[in-house]
């Protein structure tokens, strides 16, 4: 999906697929989330909002089902080789296809979580 860059302190870009009724939001942190069953009017209101962050917090986050996409370089279910990958799937996946990589991934996940708690 193609996204349009926006001027916001929290949101980098926004995309919308009218046929699928899905909204993609890329945050300045690098995370990309897909929101499902979003009507076209909500997308237009989002794009026209003076404060994209405020609109998102009030009208998008709490009202639509969402899923985080994997970050660049990450494959699903621990198949990626990015040691510091911040995708949520690394923390919840139980089976690890490459046992040699498992300790490094677990260690990087713990480090990332502890950094977020300390901020």
N, CA, C and O atoms as CSV, one atom per row, in Angstrom:
chain,resi,resn,atom,element,x,y,z
A,1,UNK,N,N,0.856,-1.177,0.000
A,1,UNK,CA,C,0.000,0.000,0.000
A,1,UNK,C,C,0.901,1.238,0.000
A,1,UNK,O,O,1.892,1.303,0.727
A,2,UNK,N,N,0.545,2.181,-0.803
A,2,UNK,CA,C,1.302,3.428,-0.863
A,2,UNK,C,C,0.779,4.381,0.210
A,2,UNK,O,O,-0.427,4.584,0.351
A,3,UNK,N,N,1.716,4.961,0.960
A,3,UNK,CA,C,1.346,5.902,2.010
A,3,UNK,C,C,1.794,7.308,1.627
A,3,UNK,O,O,2.745,7.491,0.867
A,4,UNK,N,N,1.089,8.293,2.170
A,4,UNK,CA,C,1.406,9.697,1.948
A,4,UNK,C,C,2.067,10.253,3.199
A,4,UNK,O,O,1.541,10.101,4.302
A,5,UNK,N,N,3.216,10.897,3.033
A,5,UNK,CA,C,3.880,11.523,4.169
A,5,UNK,C,C,3.025,12.667,4.686
A,5,UNK,O,O,2.424,13.416,3.917
A,6,UNK,N,N,2.985,12.783,6.016
A,6,UNK,CA,C,2.189,13.840,6.646
A,6,UNK,C,C,3.065,14.617,7.621
A,6,UNK,O,O,4.120,14.146,8.045
A,7,UNK,N,N,2.610,15.804,7.963
A,7,UNK,CA,C,3.317,16.642,8.915
A,7,UNK,C,C,2.733,16.382,10.296
A,7,UNK,O,O,1.629,16.825,10.614
A,8,UNK,N,N,3.499,15.650,11.115
A,8,UNK,CA,C,3.031,15.291,12.441
A,8,UNK,C,C,4.228,14.929,13.303
A,8,UNK,O,O,5.236,14.436,12.796
A,9,UNK,N,N,4.124,15.167,14.577
A,9,UNK,CA,C,5.188,14.791,15.489
A,9,UNK,C,C,5.210,13.304,15.783
A,9,UNK,O,O,6.241,12.773,16.196
A,10,UNK,N,N,4.088,12.619,15.579
A,10,UNK,CA,C,3.978,11.206,15.911
A,10,UNK,C,C,3.833,10.306,14.694
A,10,UNK,O,O,4.235,9.143,14.733
A,11,UNK,N,N,3.272,10.824,13.629
A,11,UNK,CA,C,2.924,9.996,12.465
A,11,UNK,C,C,3.737,10.438,11.261
A,11,UNK,O,O,3.774,11.622,10.924
A,12,UNK,N,N,4.391,9.475,10.614
A,12,UNK,CA,C,5.226,9.771,9.453
A,12,UNK,C,C,4.416,9.714,8.152
A,12,UNK,O,O,4.553,10.586,7.293
A,13,UNK,N,N,3.565,8.678,8.009
A,13,UNK,CA,C,2.806,8.545,6.765
A,13,UNK,C,C,1.510,7.772,7.009
A,13,UNK,O,O,1.375,7.025,7.978
A,14,UNK,N,N,0.559,7.983,6.087
A,14,UNK,CA,C,-0.762,7.358,6.172
A,14,UNK,C,C,-1.128,6.840,4.788
A,14,UNK,O,O,-0.919,7.522,3.785
A,15,UNK,N,N,-1.675,5.630,4.740
A,15,UNK,CA,C,-2.141,5.056,3.477
A,15,UNK,C,C,-3.527,4.462,3.661
A,15,UNK,O,O,-3.939,4.147,4.777
A,16,UNK,N,N,-4.236,4.313,2.558
A,16,UNK,CA,C,-5.595,3.770,2.638
A,16,UNK,C,C,-5.910,2.968,1.384
A,16,UNK,O,O,-5.613,3.391,0.267
A,17,UNK,N,N,-6.520,1.798,1.588
A,17,UNK,CA,C,-6.992,0.953,0.491
A,17,UNK,C,C,-8.512,0.916,0.601
A,17,UNK,O,O,-9.072,0.238,1.463
A,18,UNK,N,N,-9.168,1.657,-0.289
A,18,UNK,CA,C,-10.630,1.777,-0.204
A,18,UNK,C,C,-11.332,0.446,-0.447
A,18,UNK,O,O,-12.324,0.147,0.218
A,19,UNK,N,N,-10.840,-0.357,-1.382
A,19,UNK,CA,C,-11.473,-1.643,-1.679
A,19,UNK,C,C,-11.419,-2.581,-0.467
A,19,UNK,O,O,-12.392,-3.272,-0.168
A,20,UNK,N,N,-10.293,-2.598,0.215
A,20,UNK,CA,C,-10.133,-3.468,1.384
A,20,UNK,C,C,-10.550,-2.784,2.685
A,20,UNK,O,O,-10.663,-3.431,3.725
A,21,UNK,N,N,-10.779,-1.463,2.619
A,21,UNK,CA,C,-11.135,-0.659,3.792
A,21,UNK,C,C,-10.079,-0.781,4.899
A,21,UNK,O,O,-10.402,-0.916,6.079
A,22,UNK,N,N,-8.815,-0.729,4.482
A,22,UNK,CA,C,-7.720,-0.805,5.452
A,22,UNK,C,C,-6.920,0.487,5.450
A,22,UNK,O,O,-6.684,1.099,4.408
A,23,UNK,N,N,-6.518,0.874,6.628
A,23,UNK,CA,C,-5.743,2.091,6.852
A,23,UNK,C,C,-4.380,1.672,7.384
A,23,UNK,O,O,-4.295,0.877,8.321
A,24,UNK,N,N,-3.320,2.198,6.795
A,24,UNK,CA,C,-1.973,1.950,7.292
A,24,UNK,C,C,-1.430,3.235,7.882
A,24,UNK,O,O,-1.526,4.303,7.276
A,25,UNK,N,N,-0.857,3.121,9.074
A,25,UNK,CA,C,-0.265,4.276,9.739
A,25,UNK,C,C,1.173,3.928,10.095
A,25,UNK,O,O,1.438,2.957,10.804
A,26,UNK,N,N,2.097,4.743,9.587
A,26,UNK,CA,C,3.504,4.588,9.937
A,26,UNK,C,C,3.843,5.684,10.940
A,26,UNK,O,O,3.624,6.868,10.680
A,27,UNK,N,N,4.379,5.279,12.082
A,27,UNK,CA,C,4.728,6.226,13.132
A,27,UNK,C,C,6.180,6.660,12.992
A,27,UNK,O,O,6.972,5.988,12.332
A,28,UNK,N,N,6.525,7.767,13.605
A,28,UNK,CA,C,7.896,8.261,13.530
A,28,UNK,C,C,8.867,7.291,14.198
A,28,UNK,O,O,10.069,7.351,13.939
A,29,UNK,N,N,8.373,6.409,15.043
A,29,UNK,CA,C,9.203,5.388,15.681
A,29,UNK,C,C,9.591,4.287,14.709
A,29,UNK,O,O,10.495,3.499,14.987
A,30,UNK,N,N,8.905,4.228,13.558
A,30,UNK,CA,C,9.183,3.198,12.558
A,30,UNK,C,C,8.133,2.102,12.525
A,30,UNK,O,O,8.079,1.335,11.563
A,31,UNK,N,N,7.302,2.011,13.546
A,31,UNK,CA,C,6.245,1.003,13.567
A,31,UNK,C,C,5.169,1.312,12.540
A,31,UNK,O,O,4.805,2.469,12.329
A,32,UNK,N,N,4.660,0.248,11.898
A,32,UNK,CA,C,3.578,0.396,10.922
A,32,UNK,C,C,2.424,-0.495,11.371
A,32,UNK,O,O,2.599,-1.687,11.622
A,33,UNK,N,N,1.251,0.107,11.467
A,33,UNK,CA,C,0.064,-0.615,11.907
A,33,UNK,C,C,-1.004,-0.548,10.825
A,33,UNK,O,O,-1.147,0.460,10.133
A,34,UNK,N,N,-1.754,-1.645,10.694
A,34,UNK,CA,C,-2.860,-1.727,9.740
A,34,UNK,C,C,-4.149,-1.780,10.542
A,34,UNK,O,O,-4.292,-2.598,11.450
A,35,UNK,N,N,-5.086,-0.905,10.203
A,35,UNK,CA,C,-6.397,-0.828,10.859
A,35,UNK,C,C,-7.440,-1.305,9.870
A,35,UNK,O,O,-7.461,-0.872,8.717
A,36,UNK,N,N,-8.309,-2.202,10.326
A,36,UNK,CA,C,-9.270,-2.852,9.437
A,36,UNK,C,C,-10.671,-2.242,9.542
A,36,UNK,O,O,-11.057,-1.681,10.567
A,37,UNK,N,N,-11.412,-2.374,8.444
A,37,UNK,CA,C,-12.806,-1.950,8.349
A,37,UNK,C,C,-12.970,-0.462,8.658
A,37,UNK,O,O,-13.866,-0.053,9.397
A,38,UNK,N,N,-12.081,0.329,8.071
A,38,UNK,CA,C,-12.103,1.788,8.255
A,38,UNK,C,C,-12.856,2.400,7.069
A,38,UNK,O,O,-12.456,2.198,5.922
A,39,UNK,N,N,-13.918,3.129,7.318
A,39,UNK,CA,C,-14.665,3.736,6.211
A,39,UNK,C,C,-13.862,4.858,5.538
A,39,UNK,O,O,-13.023,5.492,6.179
A,40,UNK,N,N,-14.119,5.098,4.254
A,40,UNK,CA,C,-13.386,6.147,3.537
A,40,UNK,C,C,-13.521,7.527,4.186
A,40,UNK,O,O,-12.591,8.333,4.138
A,41,UNK,N,N,-14.674,7.795,4.787
A,41,UNK,CA,C,-14.887,9.095,5.424
A,41,UNK,C,C,-13.916,9.296,6.587
A,41,UNK,O,O,-13.428,10.404,6.807
A,42,UNK,N,N,-13.639,8.225,7.327
A,42,UNK,CA,C,-12.710,8.324,8.455
A,42,UNK,C,C,-11.297,8.616,7.947
A,42,UNK,O,O,-10.566,9.403,8.549
A,43,UNK,N,N,-10.918,7.980,6.838
A,43,UNK,CA,C,-9.605,8.254,6.242
A,43,UNK,C,C,-9.502,9.712,5.801
A,43,UNK,O,O,-8.498,10.370,6.071
A,44,UNK,N,N,-10.533,10.221,5.125
A,44,UNK,CA,C,-10.521,11.610,4.659
A,44,UNK,C,C,-10.455,12.581,5.838
A,44,UNK,O,O,-9.722,13.569,5.800
A,45,UNK,N,N,-11.227,12.290,6.881
A,45,UNK,CA,C,-11.190,13.146,8.072
A,45,UNK,C,C,-9.799,13.129,8.712
A,45,UNK,O,O,-9.304,14.160,9.167
A,46,UNK,N,N,-9.176,11.947,8.741
A,46,UNK,CA,C,-7.831,11.801,9.290
A,46,UNK,C,C,-6.841,12.644,8.494
A,46,UNK,O,O,-6.037,13.373,9.074
A,47,UNK,N,N,-6.898,12.546,7.174
A,47,UNK,CA,C,-5.973,13.292,6.318
A,47,UNK,C,C,-6.197,14.795,6.417
A,47,UNK,O,O,-5.253,15.570,6.265
A,48,UNK,N,N,-7.438,15.219,6.671
A,48,UNK,CA,C,-7.761,16.643,6.755
A,48,UNK,C,C,-7.608,17.220,8.155
A,48,UNK,O,O,-7.728,18.431,8.340
A,49,UNK,N,N,-7.347,16.378,9.132
A,49,UNK,CA,C,-7.250,16.847,10.522
A,49,UNK,C,C,-6.045,17.759,10.705
A,49,UNK,O,O,-4.973,17.503,10.155
A,50,UNK,N,N,-6.224,18.812,11.469
A,50,UNK,CA,C,-5.117,19.715,11.782
A,50,UNK,C,C,-4.051,19.003,12.609
A,50,UNK,O,O,-2.855,19.213,12.404
A,51,UNK,N,N,-4.487,18.162,13.541
A,51,UNK,CA,C,-3.559,17.389,14.370
A,51,UNK,C,C,-3.787,15.905,14.093
A,51,UNK,O,O,-4.754,15.312,14.570
A,52,UNK,N,N,-2.883,15.321,13.316
A,52,UNK,CA,C,-3.010,13.898,12.972
A,52,UNK,C,C,-2.896,13.031,14.228
A,52,UNK,O,O,-3.626,12.050,14.369
A,53,UNK,N,N,-1.996,13.380,15.129
A,53,UNK,CA,C,-1.819,12.611,16.358
A,53,UNK,C,C,-3.059,12.611,17.227
A,53,UNK,O,O,-3.453,11.572,17.756
A,54,UNK,N,N,-3.670,13.765,17.377
A,54,UNK,CA,C,-4.894,13.869,18.185
A,54,UNK,C,C,-6.041,13.101,17.523
A,54,UNK,O,O,-6.770,12.372,18.194
A,55,UNK,N,N,-6.197,13.264,16.218
A,55,UNK,CA,C,-7.268,12.549,15.516
A,55,UNK,C,C,-7.072,11.048,15.675
A,55,UNK,O,O,-8.018,10.314,15.962
A,56,UNK,N,N,-5.822,10.596,15.485
A,56,UNK,CA,C,-5.525,9.178,15.606
A,56,UNK,C,C,-5.904,8.660,17.000
A,56,UNK,O,O,-6.574,7.635,17.127
A,57,UNK,N,N,-5.476,9.366,18.026
A,57,UNK,CA,C,-5.720,8.929,19.402
A,57,UNK,C,C,-7.214,8.851,19.730
A,57,UNK,O,O,-7.649,7.949,20.445
A,58,UNK,N,N,-7.984,9.784,19.213
A,58,UNK,CA,C,-9.408,9.843,19.552
A,58,UNK,C,C,-10.265,8.962,18.648
A,58,UNK,O,O,-11.151,8.258,19.130
A,59,UNK,N,N,-10.008,8.996,17.345
A,59,UNK,CA,C,-10.932,8.369,16.403
A,59,UNK,C,C,-10.441,7.069,15.757
A,59,UNK,O,O,-11.255,6.316,15.222
A,60,UNK,N,N,-9.155,6.788,15.790
A,60,UNK,CA,C,-8.654,5.591,15.102
A,60,UNK,C,C,-8.265,4.503,16.090
A,60,UNK,O,O,-8.820,3.405,16.054
A,61,UNK,N,N,-7.325,4.794,16.964
A,61,UNK,CA,C,-6.740,3.761,17.834
A,61,UNK,C,C,-7.796,2.954,18.593
A,61,UNK,O,O,-7.712,1.727,18.642
A,62,UNK,N,N,-8.757,3.605,19.168
A,62,UNK,CA,C,-9.735,2.922,20.013
A,62,UNK,C,C,-10.918,2.334,19.248
A,62,UNK,O,O,-11.725,1.608,19.828
A,63,UNK,N,N,-11.033,2.634,17.958
A,63,UNK,CA,C,-12.244,2.246,17.243
A,63,UNK,C,C,-12.086,1.161,16.189
A,63,UNK,O,O,-13.086,0.643,15.692
A,64,UNK,N,N,-10.865,0.806,15.839
A,64,UNK,CA,C,-10.672,-0.169,14.767
A,64,UNK,C,C,-9.687,-1.259,15.179
A,64,UNK,O,O,-8.710,-1.010,15.884
A,65,UNK,N,N,-9.972,-2.461,14.721
A,65,UNK,CA,C,-9.070,-3.589,14.959
A,65,UNK,C,C,-7.770,-3.329,14.207
A,65,UNK,O,O,-7.783,-2.816,13.088
A,66,UNK,N,N,-6.664,-3.683,14.820
A,66,UNK,CA,C,-5.381,-3.388,14.185
A,66,UNK,C,C,-4.389,-4.525,14.357
A,66,UNK,O,O,-4.573,-5.431,15.170
A,67,UNK,N,N,-3.332,-4.442,13.562
A,67,UNK,CA,C,-2.236,-5.399,13.631
A,67,UNK,C,C,-0.955,-4.663,13.269
A,67,UNK,O,O,-0.941,-3.851,12.344
A,68,UNK,N,N,0.117,-4.943,13.993
A,68,UNK,CA,C,1.400,-4.338,13.656
A,68,UNK,C,C,2.065,-5.151,12.557
A,68,UNK,O,O,2.097,-6.380,12.609
A,69,UNK,N,N,2.597,-4.450,11.561
A,69,UNK,CA,C,3.357,-5.112,10.514
A,69,UNK,C,C,4.792,-5.295,10.985
A,69,UNK,O,O,5.253,-4.611,11.899
A,70,UNK,N,N,5.476,-6.211,10.360
A,70,UNK,CA,C,6.879,-6.435,10.694
A,70,UNK,C,C,7.723,-5.275,10.206
A,70,UNK,O,O,7.415,-4.651,9.191
A,71,UNK,N,N,8.788,-4.993,10.938
A,71,UNK,CA,C,9.703,-3.939,10.527
A,71,UNK,C,C,10.540,-4.437,9.360
A,71,UNK,O,O,10.586,-5.635,9.081
A,72,UNK,N,N,11.192,-3.518,8.691
A,72,UNK,CA,C,12.003,-3.858,7.530
A,72,UNK,C,C,13.068,-4.874,7.912
A,72,UNK,O,O,13.758,-4.716,8.919
A,73,UNK,N,N,13.197,-5.915,7.103
A,73,UNK,CA,C,14.197,-6.939,7.348
A,73,UNK,C,C,13.687,-8.080,8.206
A,73,UNK,O,O,14.387,-9.077,8.382
A,74,UNK,N,N,12.496,-7.958,8.737
A,74,UNK,CA,C,11.978,-9.001,9.613
A,74,UNK,C,C,11.099,-9.963,8.830
A,74,UNK,O,O,10.227,-9.541,8.070
A,75,UNK,N,N,11.326,-11.227,9.014
A,75,UNK,CA,C,10.450,-12.248,8.454
A,75,UNK,C,C,9.522,-12.713,9.546
A,75,UNK,O,O,9.830,-12.535,10.724
A,76,UNK,N,N,8.415,-13.294,9.204
A,76,UNK,CA,C,7.456,-13.738,10.214
A,76,UNK,C,C,8.037,-14.869,11.054
A,76,UNK,O,O,8.844,-15.669,10.581
A,77,UNK,N,N,7.612,-14.914,12.293
A,77,UNK,CA,C,7.838,-16.028,13.211
A,77,UNK,C,C,9.304,-16.372,13.413
A,77,UNK,O,O,9.691,-17.537,13.320
A,78,UNK,N,N,10.098,-15.389,13.681
A,78,UNK,CA,C,11.502,-15.553,14.028
A,78,UNK,C,C,12.384,-16.082,12.909
A,78,UNK,O,O,13.451,-16.634,13.178
A,79,UNK,N,N,11.968,-15.930,11.683
A,79,UNK,CA,C,12.811,-16.369,10.585
A,79,UNK,C,C,13.810,-15.294,10.182
A,79,UNK,O,O,14.692,-15.549,9.362
A,80,UNK,N,N,13.688,-14.112,10.739
A,80,UNK,CA,C,14.618,-13.061,10.369
A,80,UNK,C,C,15.916,-13.210,11.143
A,80,UNK,O,O,15.979,-13.910,12.154
A,81,UNK,N,N,16.931,-12.553,10.661
A,81,UNK,CA,C,18.243,-12.641,11.282
A,81,UNK,C,C,18.649,-11.299,11.900
A,81,UNK,O,O,19.818,-11.092,12.226
A,82,UNK,N,N,17.689,-10.397,12.058
A,82,UNK,CA,C,17.959,-9.093,12.640
A,82,UNK,C,C,17.935,-9.249,14.156
A,82,UNK,O,O,16.872,-9.460,14.739
A,83,UNK,N,N,19.081,-9.148,14.791
A,83,UNK,CA,C,19.182,-9.416,16.225
A,83,UNK,C,C,18.366,-8.436,17.051
A,83,UNK,O,O,17.748,-8.842,18.035
A,84,UNK,N,N,18.344,-7.181,16.690
A,84,UNK,CA,C,17.599,-6.184,17.464
A,84,UNK,C,C,16.231,-5.879,16.879
A,84,UNK,O,O,15.705,-4.787,17.095
A,85,UNK,N,N,15.650,-6.798,16.156
A,85,UNK,CA,C,14.334,-6.590,15.559
A,85,UNK,C,C,13.319,-6.339,16.669
A,85,UNK,O,O,13.273,-7.082,17.650
A,86,UNK,N,N,12.518,-5.309,16.520
A,86,UNK,CA,C,11.572,-4.935,17.578
A,86,UNK,C,C,10.158,-5.440,17.329
A,86,UNK,O,O,9.226,-4.989,17.995
A,87,UNK,N,N,9.971,-6.360,16.394
A,87,UNK,CA,C,8.629,-6.872,16.120
A,87,UNK,C,C,8.097,-7.651,17.311
A,87,UNK,O,O,8.824,-8.420,17.939
A,88,UNK,N,N,6.826,-7.446,17.615
A,88,UNK,CA,C,6.209,-8.103,18.743
A,88,UNK,C,C,6.225,-9.614,18.620
A,88,UNK,O,O,6.225,-10.309,19.636
A,89,UNK,N,N,6.239,-10.137,17.415
A,89,UNK,CA,C,6.154,-11.593,17.227
A,89,UNK,C,C,7.333,-12.309,17.851
A,89,UNK,O,O,7.210,-13.472,18.237
A,90,UNK,N,N,8.467,-11.650,17.958
A,90,UNK,CA,C,9.629,-12.313,18.531
A,90,UNK,C,C,9.425,-12.618,20.008
A,90,UNK,O,O,9.985,-13.583,20.528
A,91,UNK,N,N,8.651,-11.826,20.666
A,91,UNK,CA,C,8.427,-12.036,22.089
A,91,UNK,C,C,7.372,-13.103,22.356
A,91,UNK,O,O,7.367,-13.687,23.440
A,92,UNK,N,N,6.484,-13.375,21.412
A,92,UNK,CA,C,5.396,-14.308,21.659
A,92,UNK,C,C,5.560,-15.654,20.971
A,92,UNK,O,O,4.886,-16.612,21.352
A,93,UNK,N,N,6.408,-15.760,19.996
A,93,UNK,CA,C,6.589,-17.022,19.290
A,93,UNK,C,C,7.344,-18.004,20.170
A,93,UNK,O,O,8.392,-17.664,20.719
A,94,UNK,N,N,6.824,-19.222,20.312
A,94,UNK,CA,C,7.424,-20.221,21.190
A,94,UNK,C,C,8.476,-21.063,20.465
A,94,UNK,O,O,9.557,-21.300,21.003
A,95,UNK,N,N,8.170,-21.507,19.265
A,95,UNK,CA,C,9.111,-22.340,18.523
A,95,UNK,C,C,10.082,-21.459,17.757
A,95,UNK,O,O,9.686,-20.496,17.100
A,96,UNK,N,N,11.338,-21.798,17.850
A,96,UNK,CA,C,12.360,-21.021,17.165
A,96,UNK,C,C,13.023,-21.918,16.133
A,96,UNK,O,O,13.673,-22.896,16.500
A,97,UNK,N,N,12.871,-21.603,14.832
A,97,UNK,CA,C,13.391,-22.482,13.792
A,97,UNK,C,C,14.910,-22.567,13.754
A,97,UNK,O,O,15.450,-23.577,13.301
A,98,UNK,N,N,15.607,-21.552,14.209
A,98,UNK,CA,C,17.061,-21.552,14.187
A,98,UNK,C,C,17.550,-21.449,15.633
A,98,UNK,O,O,17.672,-20.343,16.158
A,99,UNK,N,N,17.836,-22.593,16.292
A,99,UNK,CA,C,18.200,-22.551,17.708
A,99,UNK,C,C,19.492,-21.790,17.978
A,99,UNK,O,O,19.675,-21.287,19.086
A,100,UNK,N,N,20.395,-21.686,17.006
A,100,UNK,CA,C,21.633,-20.944,17.202
A,100,UNK,C,C,21.369,-19.446,17.348
A,100,UNK,O,O,22.140,-18.734,17.992
A,101,UNK,N,N,20.304,-18.983,16.763
A,101,UNK,CA,C,19.959,-17.571,16.796
A,101,UNK,C,C,19.096,-17.217,18.017
A,101,UNK,O,O,19.019,-16.051,18.406
A,102,UNK,N,N,18.457,-18.210,18.610
A,102,UNK,CA,C,17.509,-17.988,19.693
A,102,UNK,C,C,18.079,-17.210,20.880
A,102,UNK,O,O,17.450,-16.238,21.298
A,103,UNK,N,N,19.234,-17.579,21.447
A,103,UNK,CA,C,19.730,-16.834,22.611
A,103,UNK,C,C,19.974,-15.355,22.314
A,103,UNK,O,O,19.664,-14.497,23.141
A,104,UNK,N,N,20.525,-15.054,21.145
A,104,UNK,CA,C,20.792,-13.662,20.789
A,104,UNK,C,C,19.488,-12.887,20.638
A,104,UNK,O,O,19.405,-11.729,21.047
A,105,UNK,N,N,18.469,-13.515,20.056
A,105,UNK,CA,C,17.177,-12.839,19.900
A,105,UNK,C,C,16.531,-12.596,21.252
A,105,UNK,O,O,16.032,-11.501,21.513
A,106,UNK,N,N,16.533,-13.594,22.108
A,106,UNK,CA,C,15.920,-13.421,23.427
A,106,UNK,C,C,16.630,-12.333,24.222
A,106,UNK,O,O,15.985,-11.522,24.887
A,107,UNK,N,N,17.955,-12.316,24.152
A,107,UNK,CA,C,18.730,-11.305,24.862
A,107,UNK,C,C,18.405,-9.905,24.339
A,107,UNK,O,O,18.235,-8.975,25.127
A,108,UNK,N,N,18.316,-9.750,23.006
A,108,UNK,CA,C,18.024,-8.434,22.431
A,108,UNK,C,C,16.613,-7.983,22.774
A,108,UNK,O,O,16.371,-6.792,22.965
A,109,UNK,N,N,15.680,-8.925,22.854
A,109,UNK,CA,C,14.303,-8.576,23.230
A,109,UNK,C,C,14.276,-8.065,24.667
A,109,UNK,O,O,13.628,-7.059,24.956
A,110,UNK,N,N,14.973,-8.751,25.562
A,110,UNK,CA,C,15.006,-8.311,26.959
A,110,UNK,C,C,15.640,-6.936,27.073
A,110,UNK,O,O,15.159,-6.093,27.830
A,111,UNK,N,N,16.717,-6.699,26.327
A,111,UNK,CA,C,17.375,-5.394,26.361
A,111,UNK,C,C,16.442,-4.299,25.849
A,111,UNK,O,O,16.364,-3.219,26.435
A,112,UNK,N,N,15.740,-4.579,24.763
A,112,UNK,CA,C,14.818,-3.605,24.190
A,112,UNK,C,C,13.692,-3.287,25.170
A,112,UNK,O,O,13.325,-2.124,25.344
A,113,UNK,N,N,13.143,-4.324,25.811
A,113,UNK,CA,C,12.072,-4.103,26.777
A,113,UNK,C,C,12.557,-3.299,27.968
A,113,UNK,O,O,11.842,-2.422,28.453
A,114,UNK,N,N,13.760,-3.582,28.448
A,114,UNK,CA,C,14.267,-2.843,29.603
A,114,UNK,C,C,14.551,-1.382,29.245
A,114,UNK,O,O,14.380,-0.500,30.087
A,115,UNK,N,N,14.984,-1.114,28.007
A,115,UNK,CA,C,15.198,0.265,27.573
A,115,UNK,C,C,13.887,1.029,27.551
A,115,UNK,O,O,13.834,2.187,27.966
A,116,UNK,N,N,12.814,0.380,27.062
A,116,UNK,CA,C,11.510,1.036,26.992
A,116,UNK,C,C,10.968,1.320,28.386
A,116,UNK,O,O,10.329,2.351,28.598
A,117,UNK,N,N,11.215,0.419,29.344
A,117,UNK,CA,C,10.734,0.630,30.705
A,117,UNK,C,C,11.477,1.772,31.383
A,117,UNK,O,O,10.908,2.480,32.213
A,118,UNK,N,N,12.743,1.953,31.033
A,118,UNK,CA,C,13.555,2.987,31.658
A,118,UNK,C,C,13.313,4.382,31.093
A,118,UNK,O,O,13.763,5.376,31.665
A,119,UNK,N,N,12.609,4.454,29.985
A,119,UNK,CA,C,12.374,5.765,29.340
A,119,UNK,C,C,11.242,6.489,30.010
A,119,UNK,O,O,10.898,7.602,29.611
